[in-house]
Amino acid sequence: MYHCVCCDSPLFSSDHKYCSGSGWPAFSEAHRASGSDERDASILRRVDTSLGLTRTEVVCKQCEAHLGHVFPDGPGPSGQRFCINSVALKFKPRRH
């Protein structure tokens, strides 16, 4: 599980991590999201118009730390690519 480096909230599961070829950690879905329903997820989306473009920023729902951006060019079935900054994440292996 990948957690927020600031507040330790679980954000993304390694089950939804994939290689996008972008050089950034990529996920197809946020933890506790159910398809497009992110009410129970630990992330929020915000409009980001910095750099002269309109993008969708992803922040931690708990502490509002900037995590990265989400793009509509990911794998199916969601078609989402959560492009997340690795310094915003803390990996915690599953305990068996």
MMTF fields as JSON, N, C-alpha, C and O atoms, coordinates in Angstrom:
{
  "mmtfVersion": "1.0.0",
  "mmtfProducer": "UNKNOWN",
  "numBonds": 383,
  "numAtoms": 384,
  "numGroups": 96,
  "numChains": 1,
  "numModels": 1,
  "chainsPerModel": [1],
  "groupsPerChain": [96],
  "chainIdList": ["A"],
  "bondAtomList": [4, 2, 8, 6, 12, 10, 16, 14, 20, 18, 24, 22, 28, 26, 32, 30, 36, 34, 40, 38, 44, 42, 48, 46, 52, 50, 56, 54, 60, 58, 64, 62, 68, 66, 72, 70, 76, 74, 80, 78, 84, 82, 88, 86, 92, 90, 96, 94, 100, 98, 104, 102, 108, 106, 112, 110, 116, 114, 120, 118, 124, 122, 128, 126, 132, 130, 136, 134, 140, 138, 144, 142, 148, 146, 152, 150, 156, 154, 160, 158, 164, 162, 168, 166, 172, 170, 176, 174, 180, 178, 184, 182, 188, 186, 192, 190, 196, 194, 200, 198, 204, 202, 208, 206, 212, 210, 216, 214, 220, 218, 224, 222, 228, 226, 232, 230, 236, 234, 240, 238, 244, 242, 248, 246, 252, 250, 256, 254, 260, 258, 264, 262, 268, 266, 272, 270, 276, 274, 280, 278, 284, 282, 288, 286, 292, 290, 296, 294, 300, 298, 304, 302, 308, 306, 312, 310, 316, 314, 320, 318, 324, 322, 328, 326, 332, 330, 336, 334, 340, 338, 344, 342, 348, 346, 352, 350, 356, 354, 360, 358, 364, 362, 368, 366, 372, 370, 376, 374, 380, 378],
  "bondOrderList": [1, 1, 1, 1, 1, 1, 1, 1, 1, 1, 1, 1, 1, 1, 1, 1, 1, 1, 1, 1, 1, 1, 1, 1, 1, 1, 1, 1, 1, 1, 1, 1, 1, 1, 1, 1, 1, 1, 1, 1, 1, 1, 1, 1, 1, 1, 1, 1, 1, 1, 1, 1, 1, 1, 1, 1, 1, 1, 1, 1, 1, 1, 1, 1, 1, 1, 1, 1, 1, 1, 1, 1, 1, 1, 1, 1, 1, 1, 1, 1, 1, 1, 1, 1, 1, 1, 1, 1, 1, 1, 1, 1, 1, 1, 1],
  "groupList": [{"groupName": "MET", "atomNameList": ["N", "CA", "C", "O"], "elementList": ["N", "C", "C", "O"], "formalChargeList": [0, 0, 0, 0], "bondAtomList": [1, 0, 2, 1, 3, 2], "bondOrderList": [1, 1, 2], "singleLetterCode": "M", "chemCompType": "L-PEPTIDE LINKING"}, {"groupName": "TYR", "atomNameList": ["N", "CA", "C", "O"], "elementList": ["N", "C", "C", "O"], "formalChargeList": [0, 0, 0, 0], "bondAtomList": [1, 0, 2, 1, 3, 2], "bondOrderList": [1, 1, 2], "singleLetterCode": "Y", "chemCompType": "L-PEPTIDE LINKING"}, {"groupName": "HIS", "atomNameList": ["N", "CA", "C", "O"], "elementList": ["N", "C", "C", "O"], "formalChargeList": [0, 0, 0, 0], "bondAtomList": [1, 0, 2, 1, 3, 2], "bondOrderList": [1, 1, 2], "singleLetterCode": "H", "chemCompType": "L-PEPTIDE LINKING"}, {"groupName": "CYS", "atomNameList": ["N", "CA", "C", "O"], "elementList": ["N", "C", "C", "O"], "formalChargeList": [0, 0, 0, 0], "bondAtomList": [1, 0, 2, 1, 3, 2], "bondOrderList": [1, 1, 2], "singleLetterCode": "C", "chemCompType": "L-PEPTIDE LINKING"}, {"groupName": "VAL", "atomNameList": ["N", "CA", "C", "O"], "elementList": ["N", "C", "C", "O"], "formalChargeList": [0, 0, 0, 0], "bondAtomList": [1, 0, 2, 1, 3, 2], "bondOrderList": [1, 1, 2], "singleLetterCode": "V", "chemCompType": "L-PEPTIDE LINKING"}, {"groupName": "ASP", "atomNameList": ["N", "CA", "C", "O"], "elementList": ["N", "C", "C", "O"], "formalChargeList": [0, 0, 0, 0], "bondAtomList": [1, 0, 2, 1, 3, 2], "bondOrderList": [1, 1, 2], "singleLetterCode": "D", "chemCompType": "L-PEPTIDE LINKING"}, {"groupName": "SER", "atomNameList": ["N", "CA", "C", "O"], "elementList": ["N", "C", "C", "O"], "formalChargeList": [0, 0, 0, 0], "bondAtomList": [1, 0, 2, 1, 3, 2], "bondOrderList": [1, 1, 2], "singleLetterCode": "S", "chemCompType": "L-PEPTIDE LINKING"}, {"groupName": "PRO", "atomNameList": ["N", "CA", "C", "O"], "elementList": ["N", "C", "C", "O"], "formalChargeList": [0, 0, 0, 0], "bondAtomList": [1, 0, 2, 1, 3, 2], "bondOrderList": [1, 1, 2], "singleLetterCode": "P", "chemCompType": "L-PEPTIDE LINKING"}, {"groupName": "LEU", "atomNameList": ["N", "CA", "C", "O"], "elementList": ["N", "C", "C", "O"], "formalChargeList": [0, 0, 0, 0], "bondAtomList": [1, 0, 2, 1, 3, 2], "bondOrderList": [1, 1, 2], "singleLetterCode": "L", "chemCompType": "L-PEPTIDE LINKING"}, {"groupName": "PHE", "atomNameList": ["N", "CA", "C", "O"], "elementList": ["N", "C", "C", "O"], "formalChargeList": [0, 0, 0, 0], "bondAtomList": [1, 0, 2, 1, 3, 2], "bondOrderList": [1, 1, 2], "singleLetterCode": "F", "chemCompType": "L-PEPTIDE LINKING"}, {"groupName": "LYS", "atomNameList": ["N", "CA", "C", "O"], "elementList": ["N", "C", "C", "O"], "formalChargeList": [0, 0, 0, 0], "bondAtomList": [1, 0, 2, 1, 3, 2], "bondOrderList": [1, 1, 2], "singleLetterCode": "K", "chemCompType": "L-PEPTIDE LINKING"}, {"groupName": "GLY", "atomNameList": ["N", "CA", "C", "O"], "elementList": ["N", "C", "C", "O"], "formalChargeList": [0, 0, 0, 0], "bondAtomList": [1, 0, 2, 1, 3, 2], "bondOrderList": [1, 1, 2], "singleLetterCode": "G", "chemCompType": "PEPTIDE LINKING"}, {"groupName": "TRP", "atomNameList": ["N", "CA", "C", "O"], "elementList": ["N", "C", "C", "O"], "formalChargeList": [0, 0, 0, 0], "bondAtomList": [1, 0, 2, 1, 3, 2], "bondOrderList": [1, 1, 2], "singleLetterCode": "W", "chemCompType": "L-PEPTIDE LINKING"}, {"groupName": "ALA", "atomNameList": ["N", "CA", "C", "O"], "elementList": ["N", "C", "C", "O"], "formalChargeList": [0, 0, 0, 0], "bondAtomList": [1, 0, 2, 1, 3, 2], "bondOrderList": [1, 1, 2], "singleLetterCode": "A", "chemCompType": "L-PEPTIDE LINKING"}, {"groupName": "GLU", "atomNameList": ["N", "CA", "C", "O"], "elementList": ["N", "C", "C", "O"], "formalChargeList": [0, 0, 0, 0], "bondAtomList": [1, 0, 2, 1, 3, 2], "bondOrderList": [1, 1, 2], "singleLetterCode": "E", "chemCompType": "L-PEPTIDE LINKING"}, {"groupName": "ARG", "atomNameList": ["N", "CA", "C", "O"], "elementList": ["N", "C", "C", "O"], "formalChargeList": [0, 0, 0, 0], "bondAtomList": [1, 0, 2, 1, 3, 2], "bondOrderList": [1, 1, 2], "singleLetterCode": "R", "chemCompType": "L-PEPTIDE LINKING"}, {"groupName": "ILE", "atomNameList": ["N", "CA", "C", "O"], "elementList": ["N", "C", "C", "O"], "formalChargeList": [0, 0, 0, 0], "bondAtomList": [1, 0, 2, 1, 3, 2], "bondOrderList": [1, 1, 2], "singleLetterCode": "I", "chemCompType": "L-PEPTIDE LINKING"}, {"groupName": "THR", "atomNameList": ["N", "CA", "C", "O"], "elementList": ["N", "C", "C", "O"], "formalChargeList": [0, 0, 0, 0], "bondAtomList": [1, 0, 2, 1, 3, 2], "bondOrderList": [1, 1, 2], "singleLetterCode": "T", "chemCompType": "L-PEPTIDE LINKING"}, {"groupName": "GLN", "atomNameList": ["N", "CA", "C", "O"], "elementList": ["N", "C", "C", "O"], "formalChargeList": [0, 0, 0, 0], "bondAtomList": [1, 0, 2, 1, 3, 2], "bondOrderList": [1, 1, 2], "singleLetterCode": "Q", "chemCompType": "L-PEPTIDE LINKING"}, {"groupName": "ASN", "atomNameList": ["N", "CA", "C", "O"], "elementList": ["N", "C", "C", "O"], "formalChargeList": [0, 0, 0, 0], "bondAtomList": [1, 0, 2, 1, 3, 2], "bondOrderList": [1, 1, 2], "singleLetterCode": "N", "chemCompType": "L-PEPTIDE LINKING"}],
  "groupTypeList": [0, 1, 2, 3, 4, 3, 3, 5, 6, 7, 8, 9, 6, 6, 5, 2, 10, 1, 3, 6, 11, 6, 11, 12, 7, 13, 9, 6, 14, 13, 2, 15, 13, 6, 11, 6, 5, 14, 15, 5, 13, 6, 16, 8, 15, 15, 4, 5, 17, 6, 8, 11, 8, 17, 15, 17, 14, 4, 4, 3, 10, 18, 3, 14, 13, 2, 8, 11, 2, 4, 9, 7, 5, 11, 7, 11, 7, 6, 11, 18, 15, 9, 3, 16, 19, 6, 4, 13, 8, 10, 9, 10, 7, 15, 15, 2],
  "groupIdList": [1, 2, 3, 4, 5, 6, 7, 8, 9, 10, 11, 12, 13, 14, 15, 16, 17, 18, 19, 20, 21, 22, 23, 24, 25, 26, 27, 28, 29, 30, 31, 32, 33, 34, 35, 36, 37, 38, 39, 40, 41, 42, 43, 44, 45, 46, 47, 48, 49, 50, 51, 52, 53, 54, 55, 56, 57, 58, 59, 60, 61, 62, 63, 64, 65, 66, 67, 68, 69, 70, 71, 72, 73, 74, 75, 76, 77, 78, 79, 80, 81, 82, 83, 84, 85, 86, 87, 88, 89, 90, 91, 92, 93, 94, 95, 96],
  "secStructList": [7, 3, 3, 3, 6, 6, 6, 7, 7, 3, 3, 3, 7, 4, 4, 4, 3, 3, 7, 7, 1, 1, 1, 1, 7, 3, 3, 1, 1, 7, 6, 6, 7, 5, 6, 6, 5, 7, 6, 6, 1, 1, 3, 3, 3, 3, 3, 3, 7, 4, 4, 4, 1, 7, 3, 3, 3, 3, 3, 3, 6, 6, 6, 7, 7, 3, 3, 3, 3, 3, 3, 1, 7, 1, 7, 6, 6, 6, 7, 7, 3, 3, 3, 3, 7, 4, 4, 4, 3, 3, 3, 7, 7, 7, 7, 7],
  "xCoordList": [0.852, 0.0, 0.9, 1.937, 0.49, 1.203, 0.419, -0.766, 1.087, 0.479, 0.993, 2.041, 0.237, 0.662, 1.885, 1.872, 2.923, 4.142, 3.916, 4.661, 2.903, 2.644, 1.766, 2.077, 0.665, -0.297, -0.523, -1.28, 0.109, 0.048, -1.281, -1.513, -2.152, -3.395, -3.083, -2.213, -3.768, -3.571, -4.172, -5.331, -3.38, -3.8, -3.98, -4.995, -3.0, -3.013, -2.505, -1.525, -3.177, -2.763, -1.8, -1.933, -0.835, 0.079, -0.662, -0.14, -1.877, -2.694, -3.102, -3.404, -3.111, -3.504, -2.336, -2.541, -1.107, 0.095, 0.498, 0.397, 0.947, 1.398, 2.495, 2.706, 3.181, 4.237, 3.628, 3.225, 3.569, 2.98, 4.014, 3.662, 5.293, 6.352, 6.662, 7.481, 6.006, 6.197, 7.372, 7.844, 7.843, 8.909, 8.377, 9.156, 7.069, 6.426, 5.629, 5.148, 5.476, 4.594, 3.18, 2.659, 2.569, 1.236, 0.29, 0.665, -0.928, -1.966, -3.229, -3.481, -4.022, -5.255, -6.467, -7.536, -6.299, -7.422, -6.889, -5.859, -7.568, -7.208, -7.73, -8.708, -7.082, -7.506, -8.916, -9.221, -9.747, -11.143, -12.061, -13.193, -11.584, -12.466, -13.182, -12.652, -14.35, -15.118, -15.454, -16.492, -14.555, -14.713, -14.604, -13.606, -15.611, -15.573, -16.072, -16.015, -16.559, -17.046, -15.866, -15.358, -15.434, -14.287, -14.702, -13.869, -15.992, -16.451, -15.687, -15.426, -15.318, -14.611, -13.095, -12.37, -12.62, -11.176, -10.515, -11.183, -9.214, -8.441, -7.845, -6.915, -8.374, -7.868, -8.999, -10.176, -8.618, -9.546, -8.966, -7.749, -9.827, -9.408, -9.679, -10.688, -8.766, -8.92, -8.475, -7.599, -9.07, -8.643, -7.327, -7.205, -6.356, -5.037, -4.799, -4.688, -4.72, -4.48, -3.079, -2.809, -2.192, -0.809, -0.139, -0.621, 0.932, 1.715, 0.95, 1.354, -0.159, -0.908, -1.752, -2.261, -1.917, -2.763, -3.825, -3.715, -4.842, -5.843, -5.622, -5.74, -5.297, -5.072, -5.912, -6.493, -5.971, -6.666, -5.63, -4.959, -5.512, -4.576, -5.19, -6.408, -4.332, -4.754, -4.098, -2.884, -4.914, -4.404, -4.919, -5.914, -4.234, -4.66, -5.907, -5.918, -6.944, -8.186, -7.986, -8.652, -7.078, -6.851, -6.08, -6.493, -4.964, -4.091, -3.918, -3.254, -4.51, -4.457, -3.059, -2.795, -2.174, -0.845, -0.978, -1.765, -0.218, -0.197, 0.425, 1.499, -0.257, 0.239, 0.687, 1.648, 0.009, 0.309, -0.91, -1.662, -1.103, -2.217, -2.816, -2.178, -4.042, -4.694, -5.038, -5.498, -4.804, -5.012, -5.921, -5.974, -6.63, -7.573, -6.945, -7.63, -5.664, -4.99, -4.446, -3.454, -5.098, -4.654, -5.289, -6.053, -4.958, -5.492, -6.971, -7.488, -7.633, -9.029, -9.144, -8.131, -10.275, -11.511, -11.694, -12.56, -10.914, -11.126, -10.632, -11.2, -9.575, -8.989, -8.239, -7.885, -7.991, -7.32, -5.844, -5.462, -5.033, -3.614, -3.341, -3.198, -3.269, -2.873, -1.355, -0.677, -0.826, 0.61, 1.042, 0.827, 1.651, 1.885, 3.376, 4.196, 3.716, 5.107, 5.583, 4.959, 6.668, 7.155, 7.526, 7.462, 7.913, 8.266, 7.021, 7.144, 5.827, 4.58, 4.071, 3.099, 4.731, 4.265, 5.24, 6.456, 4.679, 5.452, 4.905, 3.73, 5.745, 5.309, 5.355, 6.339, 4.291, 4.232, 3.839, 2.727, 4.741, 4.415, 3.252, 3.029, 2.524, 1.439, 2.018, 3.083, 1.308, 1.708, 0.905, -0.311, 1.579, 0.89, 0.677, 0.114],
  "yCoordList": [-1.172, 0.0, 1.238, 1.268, 2.241, 3.51, 4.52, 4.747, 5.125, 6.064, 7.477, 7.674, 8.456, 9.854, 10.035, 9.614, 10.646, 10.855, 11.859, 11.857, 12.709, 13.73, 13.226, 13.472, 12.518, 12.146, 10.643, 10.21, 9.846, 8.382, 7.781, 6.596, 8.538, 7.982, 7.018, 7.31, 5.879, 4.973, 5.595, 6.011, 5.658, 6.357, 5.457, 5.537, 4.602, 3.766, 2.375, 2.218, 1.369, -0.02, -0.419, 0.021, -1.255, -1.762, -2.644, -2.911, -3.099, -3.876, -3.051, -3.61, -1.729, -0.84, -0.031, 0.932, -0.42, 0.26, -0.39, -1.607, 0.42, -0.119, 0.779, 1.896, 0.279, 1.04, 1.809, 1.223, 3.124, 3.964, 4.415, 4.935, 4.211, 4.681, 6.158, 6.716, 6.802, 8.243, 8.555, 9.691, 7.551, 7.789, 8.133, 8.255, 8.291, 8.595, 7.373, 6.619, 7.156, 6.076, 6.324, 7.434, 5.29, 5.421, 4.381, 3.231, 4.808, 3.946, 4.143, 5.237, 3.084, 3.178, 3.525, 3.84, 3.465, 3.729, 4.073, 3.542, 4.944, 5.285, 4.204, 3.522, 4.053, 3.093, 3.434, 4.597, 2.447, 2.551, 3.24, 3.591, 3.434, 3.944, 2.745, 1.634, 2.974, 1.928, 2.457, 3.085, 2.192, 2.758, 4.268, 4.794, 4.972, 6.44, 7.019, 8.232, 6.163, 6.614, 6.699, 5.676, 7.928, 8.142, 8.705, 9.263, 8.566, 9.102, 8.526, 9.238, 7.234, 6.592, 6.598, 6.101, 7.153, 7.199, 8.267, 9.159, 8.165, 9.108, 10.243, 10.912, 10.46, 11.531, 12.467, 12.109, 13.672, 14.642, 15.122, 15.133, 15.513, 16.088, 17.588, 18.035, 18.358, 19.81, 20.261, 19.646, 21.321, 21.906, 22.646, 23.416, 22.412, 23.049, 23.767, 23.129, 25.097, 25.874, 26.473, 27.382, 25.966, 26.455, 26.006, 25.091, 26.631, 26.323, 26.593, 26.131, 27.34, 27.691, 26.573, 26.705, 25.464, 24.369, 24.077, 24.51, 23.352, 22.895, 21.406, 20.596, 21.066, 19.672, 19.369, 20.272, 18.094, 17.687, 17.275, 16.253, 18.085, 17.814, 16.784, 16.729, 15.968, 14.997, 15.396, 15.59, 15.52, 15.852, 14.826, 14.147, 14.718, 13.854, 14.458, 15.643, 13.662, 14.147, 14.544, 15.457, 13.867, 14.121, 15.422, 16.233, 15.624, 16.765, 17.744, 18.77, 17.432, 18.26, 18.404, 19.361, 17.467, 17.471, 17.201, 16.349, 17.918, 17.692, 16.324, 16.011, 15.511, 14.178, 14.065, 13.356, 14.75, 14.653, 15.057, 15.947, 14.394, 14.704, 13.413, 12.361, 13.499, 12.354, 12.73, 13.838, 11.782, 11.99, 10.894, 9.798, 11.169, 10.192, 9.222, 8.764, 8.904, 8.033, 6.752, 6.194, 6.295, 5.09, 3.826, 3.871, 2.696, 1.416, 1.239, 1.934, 0.319, -0.008, -0.764, -1.285, -0.859, -0.283, 1.19, 1.855, 1.713, 3.099, 4.129, 5.216, 3.796, 4.742, 5.88, 6.863, 5.753, 6.82, 6.494, 5.335, 7.544, 7.414, 8.419, 9.615, 7.917, 8.76, 8.831, 7.857, 9.97, 10.212, 10.899, 12.098, 10.128, 10.571, 10.759, 9.935, 11.845, 12.145, 11.158, 11.03, 10.474, 9.444, 10.003, 9.271, 11.277, 11.835, 12.106, 12.394, 12.02, 12.214, 10.908, 10.904, 9.792, 8.472, 7.769, 7.946, 6.979, 6.101, 4.701, 4.457, 3.767, 2.387, 1.583, 1.632, 0.846, -0.055, -1.428, -1.607, -2.414, -3.768, -4.356, -3.993, -5.269, -5.976, -6.895, -7.486, -7.003, -7.98, -9.241, -9.186, -10.377, -11.66, -12.385, -13.479],
  "zCoordList": [0.0, 0.0, 0.0, 0.663, -0.744, -0.79, 0.042, -0.199, 1.021, 1.958, 1.713, 1.099, 2.204, 2.144, 3.039, 4.196, 2.523, 3.287, 4.426, 5.406, 4.306, 5.33, 6.477, 7.642, 6.161, 7.221, 7.341, 8.21, 6.502, 6.551, 6.085, 6.323, 5.438, 4.905, 3.767, 2.947, 3.692, 2.554, 1.298, 1.299, 0.225, -0.994, -2.207, -2.901, -2.463, -3.66, -3.328, -2.601, -3.865, -3.68, -4.795, -5.937, -4.444, -5.472, -6.481, -7.563, -6.137, -7.077, -8.297, -9.351, -8.158, -9.25, -9.802, -10.541, -9.445, -9.948, -11.275, -11.432, -12.215, -13.495, -14.067, -13.595, -15.076, -15.735, -16.902, -17.907, -16.753, -17.801, -18.83, -19.888, -18.509, -19.393, -19.211, -19.942, -18.231, -18.016, -17.093, -17.049, -16.356, -15.38, -13.999, -13.054, -13.863, -12.585, -12.139, -12.985, -10.832, -10.388, -10.931, -10.832, -11.502, -12.097, -11.506, -11.278, -11.267, -10.71, -11.539, -12.044, -11.679, -12.461, -11.6, -12.124, -10.277, -9.378, -7.995, -7.579, -7.29, -5.913, -4.968, -5.275, -3.835, -2.815, -2.332, -2.072, -2.217, -1.771, -2.783, -2.452, -4.0, -5.057, -5.663, -5.681, -6.141, -6.811, -8.196, -8.406, -9.137, -10.479, -10.411, -9.919, -10.896, -10.875, -9.55, -9.347, -8.645, -7.337, -6.362, -5.903, -6.049, -5.16, -3.809, -3.095, -3.441, -2.152, -0.972, -0.002, -1.036, 0.078, -0.095, 0.767, -1.192, -1.456, -0.587, -0.064, -0.442, 0.38, -0.437, 0.012, -1.632, -2.498, -2.893, -2.833, -3.297, -3.876, -5.196, -5.381, -6.098, -7.376, -7.342, -6.796, -7.933, -8.044, -9.424, -10.033, -9.909, -11.181, -10.943, -9.99, -11.803, -11.72, -13.045, -14.092, -12.995, -14.216, -14.255, -15.041, -13.408, -13.437, -14.74, -15.408, -15.082, -16.286, -17.575, -18.642, -17.488, -18.681, -19.258, -20.371, -18.528, -18.982, -17.941, -16.793, -18.336, -17.377, -17.158, -18.078, -15.905, -15.533, -14.298, -13.696, -13.926, -12.714, -11.684, -11.828, -10.646, -9.553, -8.62, -8.45, -8.019, -7.009, -5.696, -5.635, -4.63, -3.303, -2.309, -2.561, -1.178, -0.083, 0.563, 0.899, 0.737, 1.334, 2.797, 3.285, 3.497, 4.922, 5.178, 6.008, 4.469, 4.791, 3.623, 3.771, 2.468, 1.267, 0.662, -0.066, 0.956, 0.332, -1.166, -1.578, -1.973, -3.419, -3.689, -3.175, -4.498, -4.828, -6.281, -6.578, -7.176, -8.594, -9.402, -9.006, -10.544, -11.443, -11.981, -11.947, -12.477, -13.104, -14.543, -14.82, -15.45, -16.878, -17.439, -16.881, -18.52, -19.088, -20.093, -21.008, -19.941, -20.911, -20.279, -20.747, -19.218, -18.518, -19.079, -20.043, -18.456, -18.919, -18.553, -17.679, -19.218, -18.924, -17.621, -17.154, -17.019, -17.518, -17.14, -17.71, -16.207, -15.754, -16.757, -16.863, -17.496, -18.435, -17.764, -18.416, -16.452, -15.703, -15.48, -15.316, -15.479, -15.124, -14.02, -14.272, -12.791, -11.666, -11.697, -11.372, -12.082, -12.206, -10.906, -10.725, -10.012, -8.642, -8.379, -8.785, -7.701, -7.363, -6.299, -5.246, -6.565, -5.637, -4.268, -3.28, -4.175, -2.856, -2.007, -0.817, -2.6, -1.858, -1.26, -0.505, -1.6, -1.188, -0.25, -0.335, 0.632, 1.509, 1.324, 1.595, 0.862, 0.624, 1.908, 2.647, 2.17, 3.335, 2.833, 2.336, 2.953, 2.491, 3.299, 4.454, 2.661, 3.346, 4.403, 4.224, 5.491, 6.527, 6.307, 6.118, 6.332, 6.109, 7.408, 7.419]
}
